[in-house]
Amino acid sequence: MTAARRDPRVFARFVGAHVAGVAGDTMVALALSGTLFFNVSIDQARSKIGLYLLLTMAPFSLLSPVIGPFMDRHAGSRRLAVIAAMIGRAGVCMAMAAAVDTLLLYPLAFAILVMARAQSVARAALVPSLVEDPRRLVAANARLAKAAVVGGAIAAVPGIVALKFGNEAAVLGLAALFYSAGLLAALALPKPPREAPGPGMEPVLHFGTIRHAAEVQALVRGLNGYLLFLLAFGLRGAGISDAGFAFVLAFAGLGGFAGAVIVPRLRRSGNEEWITATALFLGGGISLIAGRSFGLDLAMVLAATVGIVGSATRLAFDSIVQRESPEAARGRVFARFETLFQIAWVIGAAVPVAFRVPIAGGLVASTAVYGATALWFLAGIGQTGRARIVQRPDEPR
């Protein structure tokens, strides 16, 4: 793979596959949007969102025990996972288009979520195989993030048009086309080299520094879910329309893009740990300001900040894992922590869904959590070692 590493066309194909997958996922989200939130009463919205949160957790029950170990155990399996996710999602979209008005739609949507998460893990685990210089990991992850935001935004335009002048089935058909384009790009990826445990040996992973970074990232993901729904219910309580909330979501997306632009530049003057701490302090400061005089304008500023913080800390975490984790265990590392992060996001989102949290008090609480997390993260830097694999013989059965 040395030649492939020197060939920028390989990473460009990788970016293309990633963008096509994100575009297809955007189409599916549009087709399934329906009446989840603004077309029903607040109480109905709370119950529907609760079911949605449970549905988003379900795919992760397969990631850590099944998909992660598979990606580490078989040569070329990470590339294969991307290819299989594209093929699977294209086929499932066609089945969904024929089952839009039936209960079959829900298990099919679950299958889409499982395959999307599997591709996400495979993508993160593949990046170090395609980047020559470890110092370029943040930039490579940021390039993928920026391309995903742009691709998702561009894909939303034909998706909205198809939904307005056609129906959900038409949108799902477009999603299948995007997944098919991603398949062509994924098929062009070479198989990366990988380390593997020796025969008759069982890998035992010690996470080291990664665990501390993952715990901080879990808190950030929990805050992201919490703030998203806190803002949603706060805006509804203030009588702001669904168009206003759409602007807030758009600003969150812009913030995510801005984070992907800014972080590689920050990396030139500091490491991933420094980026994480800076982003956390930024989130705490803006939450405090927004809580003093909440309105649509500050809600958009806060949403953009949440996007920046989420993007910056995620890019930093991915790069820490790619830098610190052994090649032969990287799939398991990402799968395990993706599961943790989704659980944290659902727990955070469940707080304003289950309880009527006042917007001012809720934002003060988020400020406190951001600040405490930043201080705790800084205090723990350097206290643990690198992640490593300790190999031991398989126990006799």
N, C-alpha and C positions, 0 to 999 in steps of 0.2 A: 504493500500500500504506500511505499515511500514515494513512488512516482505519482500516485494519485494525490498524495498530500501536496505535492508541488504544483498540481494542475488545478487552477482556480475553477475550471469548469465542473469539477466534481462537486465542490461545495455549492456552486450555482444550481446544479441539478437538485441537490439536497434542499436548498432554499425553495426551489420550485415545487418540490413534492410537499413541503411543509405548508406553503401558501395555498396550494390546491386543496389540501385537507382542511385548512382553516376556512377557506371559502365554502367548501361543502358543508362544514359544520354550521356556518352562518346561515346558509339556506335552510338547513334542517330546523335551526332555532326559529327562523321566521315562520316556517310552515307550522310549527307547533305552538307559536306564541298565543294565539287564540284569546281566551278570556281569563288569563291567569290572574290579572291584577286590576286593571282600571275599568273593565266592563262589568264588574260586580261590586257589591257592597264591601266595606272594609272587613266585616266579620267573615264574609264568604272568601274574601281574598286571603285572610289569615289561614283558613283551613286548606285552601287550594295550595298556598305556598308551602304549608307544612308537608303536604303530600309530595310536592315537588322536591323539597329538601331531602326527604327520605329517598326519593328516586335517585337523586344525584349521588347519594352515598353508596347505593347498591353496587355499582360496577367495581368499587374499590375492594370489595370482599374477594375479588378474584385476582387483583393486581399483585398483592404481596405474596400470597401462598402459591400462586400458579404461574402468572405471567412473568414476574420478575425472575424467579429461578430458571424458567425456560430460556429466557434471553441470555443467561450466563452459562447455561449448560451446553448449548449446541452452537457450533461454529456458524457464523453468518445469520444467527437467529434474529438479531436486531434489525438487520436489513429485511429479513423475511417478515418480521412483524409489521414493518411499514407497508410492505407490499400487500400482505394479507388484510391489513386494516383498510387499505384503499379498495381492494376487491370486495371485501365484505360489506363495507358501507355503501358502495355503488349498488350492490345487489339488494341490500336491505331497503335502500331508498326506493327502488322500483317496487318492492313489495309493499312499502308504506303508502306509495301513491295509489295502490289498488285497495288499500284498507283504511283510508282516511276516516271514514265514518263508522269504523268498527272497533271493538275492544282489542283487536289484534294490534292496533297501532301502538299500544303501550309496551308490550314486550318487544316489539320491533324498535321502539325508541330506546329501550334499555340496551338492546344489542348495539345500537349506534354509540351510546355512551361508553360501553365497555371497549369497543374498538378504538374510539377516539382517545381514551385514556391510555390504552396500550401503545398507540402510536406516539403519544406524548412522552411516555417513558423511554421508548426506543429512540426517539429523536434526541433526548437529553443524553442518553448513554452513547450515542453514535458520535456526537460532536468532537470529543477528543481524538477520535480516529481520523478526523478530517482536518484537524488544525495542527500545524507543525510546531508552533511556539505556544507553550502553556500560557504565556503572558497575553496571548491573543484570544483566550477563551471568552473573556467578557465581551470583547468586540464581536466575536462570532455569535454568541448568544444574543447580543443586542441586534445584530443584523437579522437574525431569525425573527426576533420579536417585532422589529419595525416592519419587516415584510409581511408578517402575519396581520398586523393592524391595518396596513394599507390594503392587503388582499381581502380582508374581511369587510372593510369599508366599501371597496369597489364592488365586491360580490353582493353587498346588500342592495345596491341600486337595481340590478335586474331582478333580484329576488322580490323587492317591494313592488316593482312594476308587474311581475308575474302574479303576485298575490292580489294586486288591485284589479287587474284586467283578466286574470284567469282564476286559479284556485290553488289550494295547498298541493294538489297533485302535480301541477305545473312547476311549482317551486321545488318539489322533491325530485322531479325529473332533471331540473337544472343542477341540483346537488349531485346527482349521479354522474352528470357530465364532468363536473369539477373533480370528483373522486377518480374518474377514469383518466383525466389529464394527470392527476397526481400519480396514478399507477405507472404511466409511461415514464415519468421522471424518476420514480423509485426504482424501476427496472434497470435504469442506466447506472445505478450506484454500484460500485465494486464492493466485494466482501472485505471488511476491515480485518486486520490481524487481531488476535486476542490471546490473552493468557488463559490457561484453564487449569483447574486443579489436577494433580496427577492421578492416575488410575488407583482406585482403592483408597482415595483420600477424601475426607469430608471437609469442605471449607467452613471455617467459623469466623465470622466477620466481627472485628472490633472497630467501632465507629470513630473513636477519638474525637478530634475537633469537629467533625461533621455533626455529631449529635448535638453539640451546643448550638451550632448554626441552625440546625433543623428545629430545635425547640423555639428559637427566636422567630424563625420563619412561620412556624405554626401559630404563634401569637399574632403575627402580622396578618396571616390569612384569616384568623378569627376576627380581627378588627375589620378587615375588608368586608366580610359577610355582615358583620354587625352594623357598620356604617351604611352599607348599601340599603338595607331594609329600614334602618333608623331614618335615613333621608327620605325613603319612599313613603313611609307612613307619616313622617313629619310634613312633607309637602302635601299629602292628601288632607291631613288635618288642617293645613293652612288654606285649603281650597284651591290649590294650584292644580292645573289640569294635567292630563297625561302628556300633553306636548311639553310642558315644563319639565316633567320627569325625564322625558326623552332627551331634552337638552342636557340634563344632569348626567345621564348615562353617556351622552356623546362627549361631554367634558372629561368623564372618567377614562374613556377610550383615548382622547387626546393626551391626557396625562400619562397613560401607559406608553404612548408613542414618544412623548417628550422624555420620559425616563430612559427609554432605550437609546435616545439620541445623546442624552447628557452623560449617562453612566460610563461609556467608553472613554470619554474625556476626563472624567474624575479618576478613572483607573490609572491614568498616566501619572498622577501625583499622589496616589495612595492605593492601598490594596482593597480587596473585597470586604474585609472587616470594617475598614474605615468608611466605605460607601454605605454599608448597612447602618452603622450608627448615625451617620449624617442624615440619612433618609428618615430614620425613626424620630429624630429630634424635629425635623421639618414637619412630619405628620402631627406631632404633639402641639407644635406652635400654631398651625393653621386650625386644628380642631378647637383650640382655646379661643381663637379669634372668632370663628364661625359661631361658637356657642353664645357669644355676647350679644349678637344681633342677627338672629337667623332669618334668612329670606332666600329667595331664588338665586340672587346674585352670589351670596356667600355659599349657598349649597353647590353651585357650579364650581366655585373656587375650591371648596373642600373636596368635591368629587375628583377634580383634576389632581389635587394633591394626593388623594388616596391612590389614584392611578400611578402617579410618579413613585410614591413610596412602594407600592406593590411591585411595580416593574423593577425598580432599583434593587430591592431586597431579593427578588426572585432571580434576577440576573446574577447577583453576587452569590446567592446560595448555589445555583447551578454550577457556577465556576468553581466554588470551593469544593463541591462534590467531585467535579471532573478533575480538579487538581489533586485532591487528597485520596480519592478512593482507588483501590486496585481495579485494573481493567477487568479481571475475571469475576468481579462482584458488583460492577457498576449498575447492572440492570436491577439487581435486588435492592441496592441502596435507594435508587430513585423510586422503585415501586413501593418500598416500605414507607418512605417519607411522603410520597404523593398521597398515600392512604391517610397518614397522619394529618396532612394539610387539609384534605377534604373534610375530615371529621371536625377539625378546628373551624373551618369555614362554616359548616352546617351548625355547629354549636353557637358560634358568634351570631349567625343570621337568625337562629331560633330565639334569641333573647328579645329583640323587638317584635318578632312575630308572635311570641307567646305572651309577652307582657306589654302593657301600654307605657313605654318609656318616654318621659318628657324629653323633648329635643335638646333643651339647654343642659339639663342634668346628664343626658346621654353623651353629649359632646365633651363635657367636663370629665366624665369617666374615661372616654377614649383618650383624652389628653394625658391623664394619669397613667394609663396602660402604656401608651407610646413612650412616655418619659422613663417609666420604671423598666420597660423592656430594653431601652437603649443603655441605661446604666448597668443592668444585669449582663447584657451582652458584652459591654466593654470590660466588666470585671472578670468575665470568664475567658477572655481571649488569652491564648497561650498556656492555659492550665491543663490542656489535654493534648495528646500526641496525634500523629497522623493515623488515619484509618489503615487497617492492615488485615490480612487474612492469616490466621493460624491454621495450619492443616494438621488434622489428626486422623488416624485410621478409622474407617467405618466400624461401628460396633457390630460384633457378630450377632446374627439373628438366631 
